[in-house]
Amino acid sequence: MAQRLATEYVKATLQMTEFQMKQFLLTADTCFISHRVKILGGGEQEIVLEEAGGEEVHLSFQQRGSIYVCALSCTIVNPHLNNAIRKLFVTYKGSGIVNRIYQGFSMVYVYENGSVRRISEVTPLGSKLVYQHKHSLVEMMRLYKSDAIEREIESLRVTIDSLLDQRNRLYRDEEIREIDLRLAHITRKLFEWEA
C-alpha cells in the first residue's frame, strides 16, 4: 500500500455553531495534539492545532451570526494532525478539495457537505476518474417531480403550431423551405424530449 506523504486542503470550508466549536475544543486535545485559541477582532477566532513534533494547523473562524465559518487552505504532513483535521472536516460537513499526496501521484477528493462527491487519481501523465457520486434518492425524486421537460415539450409544440400556421399562409417556395427546415429541427428536438 502506498504511503501518504501529505494532505492538502484547497479552498475548503466548514461551519459550526458556538456549541459545536466548544465540543470540538473539548475533544481536540489528545496525547499527540494540543490546541490554543486566539481571539481576534470582529468576532474572529483562530484555533491552532499543534502536533507534539511541532507541526501546526491554523484554523481561522469568522463569525456570521450564530455560525462560525472556517476557510481552510493548508498542507499537513503529520498523520495525527491529518486525522484530527479529517475528522473535523467530515463531522462539520466541510466542502472543498482535498488532495492526498503520494509518491508519484495524488488522489483528489471533492467534498460537499462532508460527503465525497468525486475522486480522481492525478499522475504526471494525466487524470483518471475513480469515483463519481450518483444521484441520491432525494435528488432522483426532485428530478422526477420536476416538470421542466413537460414545459419544454409544450413550448416546442406551441412553436410547431405557430410555424405550421405561418407555412399555411405562405406562397413562396423559398419561405416554405425555410420553415420546413425549422420544423424538422424542432421535431427532432421534440422527439428527443419525449423519448
C-alpha positions as CSV (number, residue, x, y, z in Angstrom):
1,M,0.0,0.0,0.0
2,A,1.3,3.5,-0.9
3,Q,2.5,5.7,2.0
4,R,0.8,9.1,2.1
5,L,3.3,11.9,2.1
6,A,0.9,14.8,2.8
7,T,-2.7,16.0,2.7
8,E,-3.6,19.3,1.1
9,Y,-6.8,21.2,1.8
10,V,-7.6,23.6,-1.1
11,K,-10.3,26.3,-0.6
12,A,-12.0,24.1,1.9
13,T,-14.7,25.5,4.2
14,L,-16.6,24.2,7.2
15,Q,-19.2,25.7,9.5
16,M,-20.1,25.1,13.2
17,T,-22.2,26.7,15.9
18,E,-20.6,28.1,19.0
19,F,-21.7,25.0,20.9
20,Q,-20.1,22.7,18.3
21,M,-16.9,24.7,18.5
22,K,-16.8,24.2,22.2
23,Q,-17.5,20.5,21.8
24,F,-14.6,20.3,19.2
25,L,-12.2,22.0,21.6
26,L,-13.1,19.6,24.4
27,T,-12.1,16.7,22.2
28,A,-9.3,18.3,20.2
29,D,-6.5,17.6,22.8
30,T,-5.1,14.1,22.6
31,C,-1.7,12.6,23.6
32,F,-0.4,13.8,20.2
33,I,-2.2,17.1,19.6
34,S,-2.8,20.2,21.7
35,H,-4.7,23.4,20.9
36,R,-4.7,27.0,21.7
37,V,-7.3,29.7,20.8
38,K,-6.6,33.2,19.8
39,I,-9.4,35.7,19.9
40,L,-9.1,38.3,17.1
41,G,-11.1,41.4,16.4
42,G,-14.5,41.4,14.8
43,G,-15.7,38.1,16.3
44,E,-12.9,36.1,14.6
45,Q,-11.1,33.3,16.4
46,E,-8.1,31.3,15.4
47,I,-7.6,27.8,16.6
48,V,-4.1,26.4,16.4
49,L,-3.8,22.7,16.5
50,E,-0.2,21.6,17.2
51,E,1.3,18.1,17.0
52,A,3.9,17.0,19.5
53,G,6.6,17.2,16.8
54,G,5.8,20.9,16.2
55,E,3.6,20.9,13.0
56,E,0.7,23.3,13.3
57,V,-2.5,24.0,11.5
58,H,-4.2,27.4,11.9
59,L,-8.0,27.4,11.6
60,S,-9.4,30.9,11.2
61,F,-13.1,31.2,12.1
62,Q,-15.2,34.2,11.1
63,Q,-18.4,34.7,13.0
64,R,-21.5,35.1,10.8
65,G,-24.5,35.5,13.0
66,S,-24.6,32.4,15.2
67,I,-22.4,30.3,12.9
68,Y,-18.6,30.2,12.7
69,V,-17.2,29.7,9.2
70,C,-13.6,28.4,8.6
71,A,-11.8,28.8,5.3
72,L,-9.0,26.2,5.2
73,S,-6.1,26.0,2.8
74,C,-3.1,24.1,4.2
75,T,-0.8,21.1,3.7
76,I,-0.5,18.6,6.5
77,V,2.3,16.0,6.8
78,N,1.8,14.6,10.3
79,P,-0.6,11.6,10.4
80,H,-2.1,12.5,13.8
81,L,-2.7,16.1,12.8
82,N,-4.1,14.9,9.5
83,N,-6.5,12.6,11.2
84,A,-7.8,15.4,13.5
85,I,-8.4,17.7,10.6
86,R,-10.1,14.9,8.6
87,K,-12.5,14.2,11.4
88,L,-13.2,17.9,11.9
89,F,-13.8,18.3,8.1
90,V,-16.2,15.3,7.9
91,T,-18.0,15.9,11.2
92,Y,-18.8,19.5,10.5
93,K,-19.7,18.9,6.8
94,G,-16.8,20.5,5.1
95,S,-16.8,21.3,1.4
96,G,-13.8,21.7,-0.9
97,I,-11.0,19.9,-2.4
98,V,-8.7,17.6,-0.5
99,N,-5.5,16.3,-2.2
100,R,-4.0,13.2,-0.7
101,I,-0.4,13.2,-2.0
102,Y,1.6,10.0,-2.5
103,Q,4.9,9.3,-4.2
104,G,4.3,9.8,-7.9
105,F,0.6,10.6,-7.8
106,S,-2.2,12.3,-5.9
107,M,-5.8,11.4,-5.1
108,V,-8.1,14.4,-5.4
109,Y,-11.3,14.2,-3.3
110,V,-14.1,16.7,-3.9
111,Y,-16.3,17.1,-0.8
112,E,-19.7,18.7,-0.5
113,N,-21.3,19.0,3.0
114,G,-18.9,16.3,4.4
115,S,-19.6,13.7,1.7
116,V,-17.3,12.7,-1.1
117,R,-18.7,13.6,-4.5
118,R,-15.8,12.7,-6.7
119,I,-12.4,11.1,-6.5
120,S,-9.7,11.4,-9.2
121,E,-6.2,10.0,-9.5
122,V,-3.7,12.5,-10.8
123,T,-0.3,11.5,-12.2
124,P,2.2,13.3,-14.3
125,L,0.6,11.5,-17.3
126,G,-2.9,12.9,-16.6
127,S,-6.1,12.4,-14.5
128,K,-8.4,9.4,-14.2
129,L,-11.8,9.5,-12.6
130,V,-12.1,6.8,-9.8
131,Y,-15.5,7.6,-8.3
132,Q,-18.4,9.9,-9.1
133,H,-21.3,10.4,-6.8
134,K,-24.6,9.2,-8.3
135,H,-27.9,10.9,-7.6
136,S,-29.3,10.1,-4.2
137,L,-33.0,9.0,-3.8
138,V,-33.9,12.6,-2.7
139,E,-32.2,14.1,-5.8
140,M,-33.9,11.5,-8.0
141,M,-37.3,12.3,-6.5
142,R,-36.7,16.0,-7.1
143,L,-35.8,15.3,-10.8
144,Y,-38.8,13.0,-11.1
145,K,-41.2,15.6,-9.7
146,S,-39.7,18.4,-11.9
147,D,-41.9,19.4,-14.8
148,A,-39.2,21.3,-16.7
149,I,-39.2,18.8,-19.5
150,E,-43.0,18.9,-19.8
151,R,-42.9,22.7,-20.1
152,E,-40.2,22.5,-22.7
153,I,-42.2,19.9,-24.7
154,E,-45.3,22.2,-24.5
155,S,-43.2,25.2,-25.7
156,L,-41.9,23.2,-28.7
157,R,-45.5,22.2,-29.6
158,V,-46.6,25.8,-29.5
159,T,-43.7,26.8,-31.7
160,I,-44.6,24.0,-34.2
161,D,-48.2,25.1,-34.3
162,S,-47.1,28.7,-35.0
163,L,-44.7,27.6,-37.7
164,L,-47.4,25.5,-39.4
165,D,-49.8,28.4,-39.3
166,Q,-47.2,30.6,-40.9
167,R,-46.5,27.9,-43.5
168,N,-50.1,27.7,-44.5
169,R,-50.3,31.4,-45.1
170,L,-47.1,31.5,-47.3
171,Y,-47.0,31.1,-51.1
172,R,-43.3,31.4,-51.9
173,D,-41.3,28.2,-52.0
174,E,-38.2,29.8,-50.5
175,E,-40.1,30.8,-47.3
176,I,-41.8,27.4,-47.1
177,R,-38.4,25.6,-47.3
178,E,-37.0,27.7,-44.5
179,I,-40.0,27.0,-42.3
180,D,-39.7,23.2,-43.2
181,L,-36.1,23.2,-42.1
182,R,-37.0,24.9,-38.8
183,L,-39.9,22.4,-38.3
184,A,-37.5,19.5,-39.0
185,H,-35.1,20.7,-36.4
186,I,-37.8,21.3,-33.7
187,T,-39.4,18.0,-34.5
188,R,-36.1,16.2,-33.8
189,K,-35.8,18.1,-30.5
190,L,-39.4,17.2,-29.6
191,F,-38.7,13.6,-30.3
192,E,-35.6,13.6,-28.1
193,W,-37.5,15.3,-25.2
194,E,-40.5,12.9,-25.5
195,A,-38.2,9.8,-25.5
